[in-house]
């Protein structure tokens, strides 16, 4: 019997003219049968730290006053054996030459999403993929991603990927956890260090993974998989 995997996707600084050089796409995965338990555990962590059940966990909200909560949240992620994260980092969007490759920024963006997801997919399982809905263009993004996956050799949309849909991140603890991991990788990739609380979260991830967050992991790494995409070298070594 095929096991269903949930994948929660989000991004940071993906727009072409947002004033940020580095861009990060990320995906948090877990077994579908465990998703409810994970979301409940995240809700219990909120209660433990006297946060409202409606408090939305977001990287932009990381502060010294809530640092104990975020420490516990990261410990929960790293202690959960059947849960993992994959990040796809573009260190410098400014060097991209879309005209030279006969593509738009949006077309390139969907290519990056495909490569983010590629290493998470196994033909022996089925997948439900969730993307955070952000704006009026989100529905177009979803249809385009379906098209990209459908045209891939894996024939995802008919046999392997059962569902691709938008969700509101404030409704799902696992999507919010993905936002924290993506935010930390993005913060580090942009060379920021002005927030002591955010610096500590980045350091916790480094300590837990043993990674510098500046180099690719092995493609087989399951817990915290990272690819630093560099177009000058083809970009896909160990991707």
Phi, psi and omega in degrees: 000136179288136176270134180269131177249132172269136176234125182251117188248145176203176181213164179223131174057047184267351182283146187291331185236044182266005178080005180244132181284313186276143177230143179227129167254143180217155180218124175258132181236152173201166175289136183302323182293342180260353187299317180298318179296318179297315180297322178294320179296322177294320176298322179292326175295321176300313181297319178303323183260019174059037175261148178298144175299342179266001178293125180268122179284119181217147178302322181293344180263000181298129182211161180303324183293339181248013186296323178299322178297314182292328174299313180297322180296316178293320177299321179298315179299310185288337178275347181275111188293319185262054177209139181211171183224142173231129178242141179240111188253127171252103188296329185212099179292338186293340182269359181292142178234082184295324180298321181296335180253012176054051181214159172267169177297321179297318179297318177296320179303316180290328174298317179297320179296321178299314181291330172301314187278336189307313185284354179266352188261132174237139182290350181269001182228170175243156189226141169243119184250131182238132177242140178291130178275127187241323188206184184291342179273355185298323180295322176296322179298318181297314180297321180293318179297320175302318181296316180299315180292323180296325183277353179285159182299336183287346180056046187305312193295335183262327189242330187249307179273107183281330188211134168229121183209161175272148174221163173267124186299331182290351179265347190228116180300322181294325176293324178291322175298319176301320180299321180294314181294317178296317180299320180294316179296319179294316179302315179293318182296331180274000177071027182274153180202018187281343182252117180297323181294316179291324176301320181292321178298316177300319181293323177300315180297318177299315181294319182290326185262337187074018183257152174275344185068013177243359182229156177293144166276172171296146181297339180274354180298128186258324187286307182222092186262132185225134173234125174263108186276123181233106186296335182290341180246017181094329170085349190243013175296134180054030183275000000 
